[in-house]
Amino acid sequence: MQIIDLRNNNIIITGAGSGIGRETCLLLDKLGANVICLDIDKNGLEETRSGMVGQNHEQYVVDLTDEIALKEFADDVILKKSLIHGLVHCAGISSRKPLNVLKKEGFSKIMDVNFYSFVELVKHLTKKKCFCEGGSIVVMSSISSIKGYKAKTEYCVSKAAVDSFVRCMALELASKRIRINSIMPGEVLTPMGIKAREMALLSGTDEIVNQPLGPTEPYEVANLIAFLLSQATKTITGTSVRIDGGASV
Ligand SMILES: NC(=O)c1ccc[n+]([C@@H]2O[C@H](COP(=O)([O-])OP(=O)(O)OC[C@H]3O[C@@H](n4cnc5c(N)ncnc54)[C@H](OP(=O)(O)O)[C@@H]3O)[C@@H](O)[C@H]2O)c1
């Protein structure tokens, strides 16, 4: 039998300065992991760190859209930790644009954070032998990957790309015994989730994500992430797990 055990695991979390990323850092700290926290927001990162008690955590202020900084980050982490057990991509941005204002630049901006930076991280971290056999990668998708929402095209497309990438990588990385999965929330009570609801109410035209079981708390998503990171799920790969209170049923 295997319970969730992440003691001394070196785990990278992007988007660690807020919401789901922060909650995951706090949980992994309690579970004894060494957390490598990344965010663009220095103050947010410091606030997250102040809630953690472990002594072996690292903090990096990095803009994930800066490819050079991203590569330097990956190289530095590999140098310091030599072996990585997990990667969790929680950094993300959203947008609200109807068809008549959609442009290539807008897609690029959202794809850079939600998708391309994740591709680059997976590429840098799984080369050679830096990512541990039996290691696990988790990325935040959304039910927007499988559902349409008015004026959310850029965001929905970026999440569909993430899920497609996960399925392909599950096969490519299986020979290294690295697993990769995504998580599809509906509405989570974080700054992003709360703002999305406010914007939808203000516009009066957008669809609001209505979860029959009510909104999801960030700690629920963090628990699911820890579960997927652990050896308790050693044959779960290439899948997208819904945590949406029934919104997509
Ligand atoms: N909350 C929801 O209802 C919900 C639902 C479905 C899926 N998700 C997904 O879950 C993930 C986490 O969402 P959340 O609700 O926790 O959002 P959040 O509270 O806004 O946290 C996201 C974090 O990512 C950081 N970030 C943004 N751009 C970055 C960049 N270029 N480089 C480095 N860090 C960057 C943000 O910094 P700034 O604040 O400075 O931008 C913020 O600290 C996202 O992928 C989101 O799409 C959320």
The ligand as a Gaussian input file, in Angstrom:
#p B3LYP/6-31G(d) Opt

LIG

0 1
 N       -9.425000      30.255000     -10.305000
 C      -10.216000      29.596000     -11.127000
 O      -11.464000      29.684000     -11.056000
 C       -9.614000      28.676000     -12.158000
 C      -10.480000      27.856000     -12.896000
 C       -9.938000      27.018000     -13.854000
 C       -8.578000      26.986000     -14.086000
 N       -7.759000      27.813000     -13.368000
 C       -6.329000      27.798000     -13.688000
 O       -5.565000      27.539000     -12.532000
 C       -4.297000      28.200000     -12.625000
 C       -4.050000      29.026000     -11.358000
 O       -5.098000      29.983000     -11.273000
 P       -5.338000      30.874000      -9.964000
 O       -6.807000      31.013000      -9.850000
 O       -4.529000      30.363000      -8.834000
 O       -4.754000      32.277000     -10.508000
 P       -4.025000      33.487000      -9.737000
 O       -4.497000      33.557000      -8.331000
 O       -4.199000      34.662000     -10.626000
 O       -2.470000      33.043000      -9.720000
 C       -1.714000      32.959000     -10.903000
 C       -0.307000      33.391000     -10.607000
 O        0.478000      33.286000     -11.821000
 C        1.293000      34.448000     -11.915000
 N        1.709000      34.752000     -13.290000
 C        0.986000      35.324000     -14.281000
 N        1.755000      35.551000     -15.363000
 C        3.009000      35.106000     -15.053000
 C        4.236000      35.100000     -15.758000
 N        4.351000      35.604000     -16.996000
 N        5.322000      34.582000     -15.157000
 C        5.252000      34.082000     -13.893000
 N        4.112000      34.087000     -13.162000
 C        2.987000      34.595000     -13.734000
 C        0.367000      35.536000     -11.387000
 O        1.069000      36.731000     -11.104000
 P        0.244000      38.131000     -11.266000
 O       -0.881000      38.059000     -10.291000
 O        1.266000      39.184000     -10.945000
 O       -0.243000      38.152000     -12.695000
 C       -0.209000      34.858000     -10.153000
 O        0.642000      35.003000      -9.043000
 C       -4.349000      29.036000     -13.922000
 O       -3.729000      28.324000     -14.965000
 C       -5.835000      29.135000     -14.207000
 O       -6.093000      29.288000     -15.586000
 C       -8.244000      28.659000     -12.412000

